[in-house]
Amino acid sequence: MKIKFAVVGSGRIGLRHARMVEINPDAELVALIDNDESIHAEIKKEHNVPVFTDLSTFFSSGIEVDVVNVCTPNYLHAAQSIEVINNDCHVVVEKPMALSKSDAEKVLHHSLQMNKRVFCVMQNRYSPPAKWLKSVIDGGFLGKIYIANINCYWNRDSDYYKGGDPNYWKGKLDKDGGTLFTQFSHFIDTMYWLLGDITNISARFFDFNHQDTTEFEDSGIVQFDFVEGGSGSLNYSTSVFGQNMESSISIIGEKGSIKVGGQYMNEIDYCFIDNYEMPELEETLPPNDYGKYKGSAANHQFVIQNVVNTLKNKEIVTTNSLEGLKIVEIIENIYKLKK
């Protein structure tokens, strides 16, 4: 029996989710939901499913559904996830799971009450370099971890924020959440997935060239210790001229050092480990292409397959709700230092 999906939010990411459901032989797209009625006819024609303006209208329709993918602006994720859960469905929620730890906890609470799964979209975990990093760390090949540095240097100019349009959600603190939530939560997830939680955080924040387009910083320098040992830093910016420059992680350990770099942590830049031979990796998929802008790896087909396999009891959730909550908590703890 196919797993039935509906997608709320029909922007680029939402429609990508829809396409990944459509190409999966064990999944079926049953509806799309978007509050912009001007696009309903077009997306209905393209995907050949009913289109609704909101979740309540969709659930009132009686259409059978197992999973709803929440692909709306950041500030809606938690409330819509809870609405989906309370209508007896599982949730796939795009990053971030919520914009506060307390809201993420509410999602987790409702999911436990209703015995429903929450799949947090952190598709970078599926990239070959990320899977290789995980095998190196979990295999103990580096020994004790001394230092881990994450650098994320991207370009997001006025066009991305629609010139500071007051009616647009990106760039608004209460709706967007900030640079770490919208641009770089994937890389904070990679850090957490590999090396665990952080403590003893210090940070400096800057707004170099986004004063007219965002209500928050465009750059930051963050230092911390890992709870499980070692120290680290996160340096990030959306002020890079012209195009994305780099997303990288360098790890210095007792028995070796590694660096995964490129624009999207998609290239092995350095590997020197005692008595270790670097394996040949699969080819990394290209980043999500948003026209002028590009984002993290286009691995959403693996997210959908994980949902299908988990609900069919073939595997476990790749990024569960507790992990999604922890990423929100880490970002929230960093941003507390701005006050």
N, C-alpha and C positions, 0 to 999 in steps of 0.2 A: 504494500500500500504506500502511495506517495505521501510525503509530508507536505501539507498545504501551508503556503506562505501568503501573507499580505505585507505590503510595504507602505509605511506612512512617511511622506516626504518625497517629492519627485524632482529634486535637484539632481546634479550629476551623480552624487554618491547613491542616492535612492534608486535612480534608474539603473545604476550599475548593479546594485543588489538585485533588482528585478531581473536583469539579464542573466545574472549568475544563477538565479533560481530557475529560469526558463531553460537553461542549457543543462541543468542537472537532471539525469534520468529518473532520480528518485524523489524529485521535488516538483511542486506545481504552484504556479502563481495564480491566486484566486481574486486578488483585488489590489488596487492602488488607492492611496488616500492622500489628498493634498488640498489645502485651503484656497489655492489659487485656481478658481474655476475657469480662468481664461486658457489654461493648458489642458483641461480635461479631455476635450475632443481629440487633441493631438496624441496624448499618451494612451487614451483608450484605443485609438486606431492602431498605434504602434504595438501595443501589448495585448490587445484583444481580451481585456478583462474589465469588469465594472470599475468605475472610479467614483470615490466618495469625497466629500468635503472635510469630514472629521471622523474620528474614531467612533464616537457614539452612534453616528448614523450608520457606519459600517457594521458595528456589532448588532444594531437593531435590524439589519437586513436579513439576518439568519444564515448568511453564507458560512459554510463550515470552514474553519481555519485552525491550524495547530500553532503557528508561529507568526508573530508580527515583528517586522524589522523597523526599528525606530531610526530614521535617517533625517530628522528635522534639525533645526538650529539647536545649539548646545543647551540653552535654557529650558527647552521643552523635554529633554531626554528623561529626566527622573519622573516627572508627572505623567508623561505618556507611557512610560514603562509600567508604572503602577496601575494605570488604567487598563493596560493590556493584560497584566497579571490578574487583576480583579475580574476580568472577563474570561478567565480560565485558559489563557494562552501563554505559551513560552515567549520570551523576548530575545531578539537580537538587537543590541543597542550600540550605535556608533559611538566612537570616543567623543567626548568623555562621558562616562556613565552618568555623571551629575556634575554640578558646579560647586558642590560642598559635600563634605563627608557626611553631614547629617542627612542630606537628601539621598546620598548613596546608601546609607544605612536603612532608610525607609524602603527603598527598592528591595534591598536584601531581606528585610523583615517581611514584606508582602510576599516575596517569592517563597520564603520558607513556610509561611502560613498557608499558601495556596499550593505548595508542592510543585512549583513551576521553575524551569531553568531560566537563567539569565546568561546569555552569551555576549560578552563584551568584545567588540571588534578591535583587535590589535593584530592586524594582518601581517605586520612586519615579522612576527614570530615564525612565519612560514617561509621567509626568504632563506635561500641556501646559506649565506654568510651567518645569519642569525642562528640557524640550526647548528651550524658548525661551531660557533661560539659557545652555544649551550653544551655541546658534547665535550668541548675542551674544558670548560669550567666544571661541569658535573663529573667529568672523568678525573679531575684533580691533576691534570697535566701541568698546570702552572704552579702547583704547590700553594703556599700562602699568597694571598693577594695583597700587594703593597699599595698600588695606586691604580685608579681607573678615572680617565678623563673623557668627558663627552663634549664634543663641539658641534653646534648646530648653527650654521650661518646661511640664512635664506634671504630672499628678496620678496617683500610684500609692499607694493607701492600704493599710491592713491587709488588707482583703478581697482585694486583688489578690495578696498574698503568702499568702493563706489563714491570716492571723493568725499568721504565723511557724511554721506547722506544720513540725516537724522532718523530716517525710517528704516534704515538697513541695520540688521542685527550685528554683523561683524564689526568689531571695534568698540561696541558698547559693553561696558564692564559687566552689567547685570545680565546680559544676554550671551555674550561671547565668553567671558570669564578671564581672558588674558592670553598672552602669547604662549605660555606653557600648556594651557588647555587646548588651544586650537591648532597650533603649529607643531608643538614638540612633545606632546604627551606620548606619542609612539616610542620616542627614544628614551623617555623616562621609564616607560614600560620595559623596554629592552634592558635597561640598567637594573631595574628591580627584578626582572625575570632571571637575570644572570647572577646578580650579586646581593640581592635582598634589600632590606629596608635601610634607611639612612637616619643619622642622628647628628647632634652637634652642628647644626646648619648655620652658616653665615652667608650673607648675600648683599650685593649692590645692584641697583637697578638704574636704567638710563632710558631716556626718551630722546633719541637723536634726531629723528626726522619724521615722526608720526604725530606731532602735536595737533595737527589739523584733521587727523583721520581716526585716531583711537583715543580711548579714555584710560589707557594703561601704557606700561613700558613697552619699548620695542627691543630691549637688550638687557642681558643680565649676566652677572658673574656669581656663581654659587659654589660654595665649598662645604664639605661635610665629611663625616666618617661613616663607614658602613657598620651596621650593628654586628655583622659576622666577622669583622676585621678588615683593616685597610682604610685608606682615605680616598677621596675623590673630588672631582669638580665637574660642574656643568657650565659651559660658556655658550650663550645663545644670542642670536640677533636676527631681526627681520629687516635690518637696515642695509644689507649688502646691495651694492649697486648692480642693477640690470638683470641678474638672474641668481638662482640658488647656487651657492658655492660648495658647501660641505655639510655632511652629517656623518660624524665619525665617533668611534670609541677606541681608545687605547688602553690596554690593560698591562700593567707591569707586575709580574709575579716572581715568586722565589725561584722558579725553574725555567722561566722564559717570559717572552713578551709578544703581544699581538696587537695589530691595529686593523680595524675594519673601517674603511672610509668611502670615498666617492661622494656624490651628492646626496645619497640616500642610504648610507651604510650598506652599499651594494657591491663593494670591491674589497678584496683582501690586500691591504697595503704592506703588511709586515707580519711575519711569523717566524720566530726563532725560539724553539722550545727544546730542552734537553731530551735526547733520545726520542724524538717525535718526528714523523714524516707527514708533511701536509698532504691530505687527501685531495683528489680532484673533485670539485663541487659541481652540482648542477648549475645551469645557466640561470642567472637571476632575471626575473621578469622586469619589464620596464616600469617606471613610476606611473602613478595616476596622472593623466594629462588633462589639465583644466584650461587648455588654450595657452594663454600667456604664462600661466603658472603650472608648476608640477608639484606633486606631493609624494607621499610614501608609496611603497611598492603595491602594484595592482594584484593583490593576492586574495581578493574577495571570494573567488571560486572555492578556495580552501576553507574559508569561513563557513560558507553554505554547506560544504561537504561535511564539515565537522558537526554542524547542527544536525544534519540528516543522520550521520553515523551515531551520534550521541543518543538521539531519540530512538534509534533502532537498537540501542544497547551494544554498539560495536566499538565505541571508544569513549573517552572522557572529554569534557569541555576543555578546549585549548586555553581560553582565558575566562575563568569563572568570575562570579560576581564579587567574591572577596578580593580577588586580584584587581578587578576594576575599581573597587572601593579604595584599595591601597594606593593606586596611582593618583586618585583624587586627593587622598589624604596627604601624600608627599607634596603635590603641587600646592595644596592649601597651606601646609607647613612652611613651604618656601615663601609663599606670598604673605604670610603673617608678618614676615620680617620687613615688609614695606610700611607697616603702620607705626 
